[in-house]
Amino acid sequence: MSNIELLTCHEVMRLTGIRSRTTIWRRIRRGAFPHPIDIGGGRIRWRSTDIEEWIEALPQRSY
């Protein structure tokens, strides 16, 4: 297994540029954002690899 970090919602927001938790959850419901994992105690985290893959899959904008 590679070094997979578990990211908090705030870390995910910082990495992706998404500014609100609500936006993240809306995108998850639409199937447009990676689902988090439940690590127990009411805490959720995102796998860093899932977020990196999502970022890499975003379309590039050309001008």
N, CA, C and O atoms as a GROMACS GRO file, in nm:
protein
  252
    1MET      N    1   0.085  -0.118   0.000
    1MET     CA    2   0.000   0.000   0.000
    1MET      C    3   0.089   0.124   0.000
    1MET      O    4   0.188   0.131   0.074
    2SER      N    5   0.055   0.220  -0.081
    2SER     CA    6   0.132   0.344  -0.088
    2SER      C    7   0.096   0.436   0.028
    2SER      O    8   0.007   0.404   0.108
    3ASN      N    9   0.164   0.548   0.037
    3ASN     CA   10   0.136   0.644   0.143
    3ASN      C   11   0.008   0.720   0.111
    3ASN      O   12   0.010   0.820   0.039
    4ILE      N   13  -0.101   0.673   0.163
    4ILE     CA   14  -0.229   0.740   0.143
    4ILE      C   15  -0.259   0.819   0.269
    4ILE      O   16  -0.265   0.764   0.379
    5GLU      N   17  -0.278   0.948   0.251
    5GLU     CA   18  -0.316   1.033   0.363
    5GLU      C   19  -0.468   1.041   0.369
    5GLU      O   20  -0.536   1.031   0.266
    6LEU      N   21  -0.519   1.060   0.488
    6LEU     CA   22  -0.662   1.082   0.505
    6LEU      C   23  -0.681   1.230   0.533
    6LEU      O   24  -0.625   1.285   0.628
    7LEU      N   25  -0.760   1.294   0.448
    7LEU     CA   26  -0.776   1.439   0.452
    7LEU      C   27  -0.908   1.480   0.516
    7LEU      O   28  -1.011   1.417   0.494
    8THR      N   29  -0.903   1.586   0.596
    8THR     CA   30  -1.024   1.644   0.653
    8THR      C   31  -1.095   1.726   0.547
    8THR      O   32  -1.042   1.752   0.439
    9CYS      N   33  -1.216   1.767   0.579
    9CYS     CA   34  -1.292   1.850   0.486
    9CYS      C   35  -1.219   1.982   0.460
    9CYS      O   36  -1.215   2.028   0.346
   10HIS      N   37  -1.161   2.041   0.562
   10HIS     CA   38  -1.088   2.167   0.544
   10HIS      C   39  -0.968   2.149   0.452
   10HIS      O   40  -0.938   2.235   0.370
   11GLU      N   41  -0.898   2.036   0.466
   11GLU     CA   42  -0.783   2.010   0.379
   11GLU      C   43  -0.828   1.989   0.236
   11GLU      O   44  -0.763   2.035   0.142
   12VAL      N   45  -0.940   1.919   0.218
   12VAL     CA   46  -0.995   1.898   0.084
   12VAL      C   47  -1.033   2.032   0.022
   12VAL      O   48  -1.007   2.055  -0.096
   13MET      N   49  -1.096   2.118   0.100
   13MET     CA   50  -1.134   2.250   0.050
   13MET      C   51  -1.011   2.331   0.009
   13MET      O   52  -1.013   2.399  -0.093
   14ARG      N   53  -0.906   2.324   0.088
   14ARG     CA   54  -0.783   2.398   0.056
   14ARG      C   55  -0.720   2.345  -0.073
   14ARG      O   56  -0.676   2.423  -0.158
   15LEU      N   57  -0.716   2.213  -0.088
   15LEU     CA   58  -0.653   2.153  -0.206
   15LEU      C   59  -0.732   2.175  -0.335
   15LEU      O   60  -0.674   2.191  -0.442
   16THR      N   61  -0.864   2.176  -0.324
   16THR     CA   62  -0.947   2.184  -0.444
   16THR      C   63  -0.991   2.326  -0.478
   16THR      O   64  -1.031   2.354  -0.592
   17GLY      N   65  -0.984   2.414  -0.382
   17GLY     CA   66  -1.033   2.550  -0.406
   17GLY      C   67  -1.182   2.563  -0.386
   17GLY      O   68  -1.238   2.671  -0.406
   18ILE      N   69  -1.248   2.456  -0.347
   18ILE     CA   70  -1.391   2.462  -0.316
   18ILE      C   71  -1.405   2.534  -0.184
   18ILE      O   72  -1.334   2.503  -0.087
   19ARG      N   73  -1.496   2.631  -0.179
   19ARG     CA   74  -1.502   2.719  -0.063
   19ARG      C   75  -1.603   2.680   0.045
   19ARG      O   76  -1.603   2.740   0.152
   20SER      N   77  -1.689   2.582   0.018
   20SER     CA   78  -1.787   2.548   0.121
   20SER      C   79  -1.810   2.398   0.129
   20SER      O   80  -1.800   2.325   0.030
   21ARG      N   81  -1.841   2.356   0.250
   21ARG     CA   82  -1.873   2.214   0.271
   21ARG      C   83  -2.000   2.176   0.196
   21ARG      O   84  -2.012   2.066   0.143
   22THR      N   85  -2.095   2.269   0.192
   22THR     CA   86  -2.221   2.242   0.123
   22THR      C   87  -2.196   2.209  -0.024
   22THR      O   88  -2.259   2.117  -0.078
   23THR      N   89  -2.107   2.281  -0.088
   23THR     CA   90  -2.075   2.254  -0.228
   23THR      C   91  -2.016   2.115  -0.244
   23THR      O   92  -2.050   2.043  -0.337
   24ILE      N   93  -1.928   2.077  -0.153
   24ILE     CA   94  -1.870   1.942  -0.159
   24ILE      C   95  -1.980   1.838  -0.149
   24ILE      O   96  -1.984   1.745  -0.230
   25TRP      N   97  -2.070   1.851  -0.052
   25TRP     CA   98  -2.176   1.752  -0.034
   25TRP      C   99  -2.274   1.750  -0.152
   25TRP      O  100  -2.325   1.644  -0.188
   26ARG      N  101  -2.301   1.864  -0.210
   26ARG     CA  102  -2.387   1.867  -0.330
   26ARG      C  103  -2.322   1.789  -0.444
   26ARG      O  104  -2.387   1.711  -0.513
   27ARG      N  105  -2.193   1.812  -0.463
   27ARG     CA  106  -2.122   1.741  -0.570
   27ARG      C  107  -2.116   1.591  -0.544
   27ARG      O  108  -2.126   1.512  -0.637
   28ILE      N  109  -2.100   1.552  -0.419
   28ILE     CA  110  -2.100   1.409  -0.384
   28ILE      C  111  -2.234   1.348  -0.421
   28ILE      O  112  -2.240   1.241  -0.482
   29ARG      N  113  -2.343   1.415  -0.384
   29ARG     CA  114  -2.478   1.363  -0.415
   29ARG      C  115  -2.500   1.350  -0.565
   29ARG      O  116  -2.570   1.259  -0.610
   30ARG      N  117  -2.442   1.442  -0.644
   30ARG     CA  118  -2.456   1.437  -0.790
   30ARG      C  119  -2.361   1.335  -0.853
   30ARG      O  120  -2.371   1.308  -0.973
   31GLY      N  121  -2.270   1.280  -0.775
   31GLY     CA  122  -2.172   1.186  -0.829
   31GLY      C  123  -2.055   1.257  -0.895
   31GLY      O  124  -1.984   1.197  -0.976
   32ALA      N  125  -2.035   1.384  -0.861
   32ALA     CA  126  -1.930   1.464  -0.925
   32ALA      C  127  -1.811   1.490  -0.834
   32ALA      O  128  -1.728   1.576  -0.864
   33PHE      N  129  -1.803   1.417  -0.723
   33PHE     CA  130  -1.692   1.436  -0.630
   33PHE      C  131  -1.673   1.305  -0.554
   33PHE      O  132  -1.770   1.233  -0.530
   34PRO      N  133  -1.549   1.273  -0.517
   34PRO     CA  134  -1.524   1.147  -0.446
   34PRO      C  135  -1.596   1.139  -0.312
   34PRO      O  136  -1.608   1.238  -0.239
   35HIS      N  137  -1.644   1.021  -0.281
   35HIS     CA  138  -1.709   0.996  -0.152
   35HIS      C  139  -1.603   0.985  -0.043
   35HIS      O  140  -1.494   0.934  -0.067
   36PRO      N  141  -1.636   1.032   0.077
   36PRO     CA  142  -1.543   1.016   0.189
   36PRO      C  143  -1.556   0.876   0.249
   36PRO      O  144  -1.642   0.798   0.210
   37ILE      N  145  -1.468   0.847   0.343
   37ILE     CA  146  -1.477   0.722   0.418
   37ILE      C  147  -1.506   0.754   0.563
   37ILE      O  148  -1.465   0.859   0.614
   38ASP      N  149  -1.575   0.665   0.629
   38ASP     CA  150  -1.610   0.682   0.770
   38ASP      C  151  -1.501   0.614   0.853
   38ASP      O  152  -1.481   0.493   0.841
   39ILE      N  153  -1.432   0.691   0.936
   39ILE     CA  154  -1.324   0.631   1.016
   39ILE      C  155  -1.369   0.607   1.160
   39ILE      O  156  -1.287   0.572   1.246
   40GLY      N  157  -1.496   0.625   1.187
   40GLY     CA  158  -1.551   0.598   1.319
   40GLY      C  159  -1.563   0.723   1.403
   40GLY      O  160  -1.499   0.825   1.375
   41GLY      N  161  -1.644   0.714   1.504
   41GLY     CA  162  -1.663   0.826   1.595
   41GLY      C  163  -1.725   0.948   1.529
   41GLY      O  164  -1.703   1.060   1.574
   42GLY      N  165  -1.801   0.927   1.422
   42GLY     CA  166  -1.863   1.038   1.352
   42GLY      C  167  -1.767   1.119   1.268
   42GLY      O  168  -1.800   1.230   1.224
   43ARG      N  169  -1.648   1.066   1.244
   43ARG     CA  170  -1.548   1.139   1.166
   43ARG      C  171  -1.540   1.080   1.025
   43ARG      O  172  -1.546   0.959   1.006
   44ILE      N  173  -1.525   1.169   0.930
   44ILE     CA  174  -1.507   1.126   0.791
   44ILE      C  175  -1.379   1.188   0.738
   44ILE      O  176  -1.335   1.294   0.782
   45ARG      N  177  -1.320   1.119   0.641
   45ARG     CA  178  -1.198   1.166   0.576
   45ARG      C  179  -1.205   1.125   0.430
   45ARG      O  180  -1.277   1.033   0.392
   46TRP      N  181  -1.127   1.194   0.349
   46TRP     CA  182  -1.113   1.159   0.208
   46TRP      C  183  -0.973   1.103   0.188
   46TRP      O  184  -0.877   1.152   0.247
   47ARG      N  185  -0.962   1.002   0.105
   47ARG     CA  186  -0.830   0.949   0.067
   47ARG      C  187  -0.764   1.052  -0.024
   47ARG      O  188  -0.825   1.103  -0.118
   48SER      N  189  -0.639   1.082   0.005
   48SER     CA  190  -0.566   1.180  -0.076
   48SER      C  191  -0.558   1.136  -0.221
   48SER      O  192  -0.563   1.220  -0.312
   49THR      N  193  -0.547   1.007  -0.244
   49THR     CA  194  -0.539   0.957  -0.382
   49THR      C  195  -0.668   0.983  -0.459
   49THR      O  196  -0.665   1.014  -0.578
   50ASP      N  197  -0.783   0.971  -0.391
   50ASP     CA  198  -0.912   0.998  -0.456
   50ASP      C  199  -0.920   1.145  -0.497
   50ASP      O  200  -0.967   1.177  -0.607
   51ILE      N  201  -0.875   1.234  -0.410
   51ILE     CA  202  -0.880   1.377  -0.440
   51ILE      C  203  -0.781   1.411  -0.552
   51ILE      O  204  -0.813   1.490  -0.641
   52GLU      N  205  -0.662   1.353  -0.548
   52GLU     CA  206  -0.562   1.377  -0.653
   52GLU      C  207  -0.614   1.331  -0.788
   52GLU      O  208  -0.597   1.400  -0.888
   53GLU      N  209  -0.678   1.213  -0.792
   53GLU     CA  210  -0.733   1.162  -0.918
   53GLU      C  211  -0.845   1.252  -0.970
   53GLU      O  212  -0.855   1.276  -1.090
   54TRP      N  213  -0.928   1.302  -0.879
   54TRP     CA  214  -1.036   1.392  -0.918
   54TRP      C  215  -0.979   1.520  -0.980
   54TRP      O  216  -1.028   1.566  -1.083
   55ILE      N  217  -0.877   1.575  -0.917
   55ILE     CA  218  -0.814   1.697  -0.970
   55ILE      C  219  -0.753   1.671  -1.107
   55ILE      O  220  -0.768   1.752  -1.199
   56GLU      N  221  -0.684   1.558  -1.123
   56GLU     CA  222  -0.621   1.524  -1.250
   56GLU      C  223  -0.724   1.504  -1.361
   56GLU      O  224  -0.694   1.528  -1.478
   57ALA      N  225  -0.845   1.460  -1.325
   57ALA     CA  226  -0.948   1.433  -1.425
   57ALA      C  227  -1.024   1.559  -1.468
   57ALA      O  228  -1.101   1.555  -1.564
   58LEU      N  229  -1.003   1.669  -1.398
   58LEU     CA  230  -1.071   1.794  -1.437
   58LEU      C  231  -1.025   1.836  -1.576
   58LEU      O  232  -0.907   1.824  -1.609
   59PRO      N  233  -1.117   1.886  -1.657
   59PRO     CA  234  -1.078   1.929  -1.792
   59PRO      C  235  -0.993   2.055  -1.786
   59PRO      O  236  -1.014   2.144  -1.704
   60GLN      N  237  -0.896   2.060  -1.876
   60GLN     CA  238  -0.814   2.180  -1.885
   60GLN      C  239  -0.888   2.283  -1.968
   60GLN      O  240  -0.957   2.250  -2.065
   61ARG      N  241  -0.873   2.405  -1.930
   61ARG     CA  242  -0.936   2.514  -2.003
   61ARG      C  243  -0.831   2.580  -2.092
   61ARG      O  244  -0.722   2.616  -2.047
   62SER      N  245  -0.865   2.594  -2.218
   62SER     CA  246  -0.770   2.660  -2.308
   62SER      C  247  -0.826   2.794  -2.349
   62SER      O  248  -0.947   2.812  -2.363
   63TYR      N  249  -0.736   2.888  -2.367
   63TYR     CA  250  -0.775   3.025  -2.403
   63TYR      C  251  -0.718   3.062  -2.536
   63TYR      O  252  -0.740   3.174  -2.584
   0.00000   0.00000   0.00000
